[in-house]
């Protein structure tokens, strides 16, 4: 179990470090005066991350099974797939990215339609949902239901982003027609 805990912890740390390095590299410095709602969301996200990092080191929280070997294996596979998809999506997006809280079309933004973006419009969201679902399964926790409850929120956020991009980003209408939202060839 210790190796699994270390793996999950390092995976989450890697995810966060890559996000921060790419954010800084892209010049996406935080605005000086963020609206209270944006600041609140950022604080909540940090709190959730700290809670998840702590959960990794605790005994099973709300355990699903007394014999969780298969659940942990499936969760670890989902976590790894989600981590790879989220990181690949973020790297492929490059400078065409803004924080979820302050989502906007950037002045120099282009449609990214290579790599994972050639198939789905939101690989980062897809990867993060898989990562969180897999993490909770790997931890043998019924908190996996909380990760699944994020799906409608993420769907709503993706739809709102697409509405903005359809109106403001040249080439997005054609890209939107050619790709699926979350799962290649399906949805």
N, C-alpha and C positions, 0 to 999 in steps of 0.2 A: 504493500500500500504506500510506503514511503516514496518509492520510485514514481508511482502514479501522481502523488501529491506534488513532488518536485517538477514533474513533467507539466502538469496543469498550471502550476504557479509560473514556471518559466515561459510557458506559452502565452499566458496573459500578459506577463511583463514584456515579452517580445512584441506582442500586438501593440501595447501602449507606447513603447519606445519607438517603434516604426512610425506610428501615427504622429508622435511629437516631432520626430526628426523630419519627416516629410512636410509637416505643417510649417515648421520653421524654414525649411529649405524653400518652400513655395512662397514664402513671404506672407503667410496668412496670420500675421500678428493680430492679436486680439484688439478690438476697438477700445479706446480709452474709457468710454462711458457706455457700458452695455445696459440694455433695458433690464429691469428687475426680473422679468420672467425668464430672460436668457441666463442671467446670473443664477437664478434659482435652479434651472434645469442643469446647469454645469455643476452646481453643488450636489444635486441629487445624483448625477452620474458618478461623481467622485465617491459619494457615500456608498453607492451600489458596488463600485469597483472594490473599495476597501472591504465591504462586507463579503464579497465573493472571495477575495484573497484570504480573508480570515476563515471563511467556511472551509476552504481547502484543507486547513490544518486542524479542523475540529473533527471529533468523531462524527459518524453519519448523522446528519440533521434530517429529521423526518424520513427515516429509511424506508425504501420501497420494499426491499427483500432482506431476509436473513442470510441468504446465499446469493450475493449480488455479482458473482463472477461474470456472467453473461451480460448483465446490465452494464457493468463497468466497462467491459470490452466494447460493447456497442456504443456506449457513451464516449469512450476514448477515440473510437474511429470517427464518430460525428464531430467531436471537438477538433480533431486533427484536420478533417475535411473543411470544417468551418474556418479554422485558423488559416489554412492555405488559401481558401477562396477569398476571405476578407483581405488578407495581406496582398494577394495577387491583384485583386480589384483596386486596392488603394494605390499600389505601385503603378498599375496600368493607367489609372486616372491622372497621375502626375499632378501638374499645376492646375488642372481643371476641377479643383476640389475646394469646397468651403465647409466649415463646421456645420453639423446638422442643426445646431441652434440658430445659426445666422445664415442659413442657406440662401444663396443668391446667385445670379448669373454674373460671372466675372467679366470685366472688360475684354480680356484676352482669351476668353473661353472658347473652346472648340468642341464639337461632338467627338467623343472617343468611341470608336466602333471596332477596335482591335482587341485581341485577346478575349477575355471573358465577356467584355462589352459587345463583342460581335454576336453574342447569343442572348444575353440578358442585360437589362438596363440598371439593375441594382445588385451587383455581386457583393458589395460591401454589406448591405443589409442582409442578404441571403447568408453570407458567411458568418456574420455576427449572430444571427438567429440559430444557425447550426452549431456554432461554437458554444453559445449559452445553453442550448438544449443538451448538447453532448456533455458539457461540463457537469450539469446537474445529474445526468444519468451516470456519468463516471463517478460522481460522489454518492450515488445510490440515494438520491434525495427526491422526495415528492415536490420540492421546490421547482422541479422541471415544469410543473404546471404554470408557475409564474413566468418562466421563459416563454412558454407557449402562449400565455396571455398577451405577450408583447406583439404577437403576429398582427392582430388587427390595428394596433397603433402604428406599427411599421408600414403596413399597407396604406393607411391613411396618409402618413408622411410621404411615402413614395408617390401617391396620387397627387398630392399637393405640389411636390417638386416637379412632377411631369407637367402639370398644368402651367407652371411658371416657365419651364423650359420650352414647352410647345409655343408659348407666346413670345419668348424673348431670345431663343437661341437658334440661329440660322442652321438649317439642316436637321433639326431635331424631329420635325414632323415625319420625314422619310425614315429616319432612324427608329422612331417610335413604331412605325408601321412594320418594320422588318424584324423587330426583336420582341422577346417576351419580357415580362417584368422581373420574375424571380427564378423560374425554372425553365431551362432551355426547352423549346418546342412544346411547352405545356401551358404555363401561366406567366 
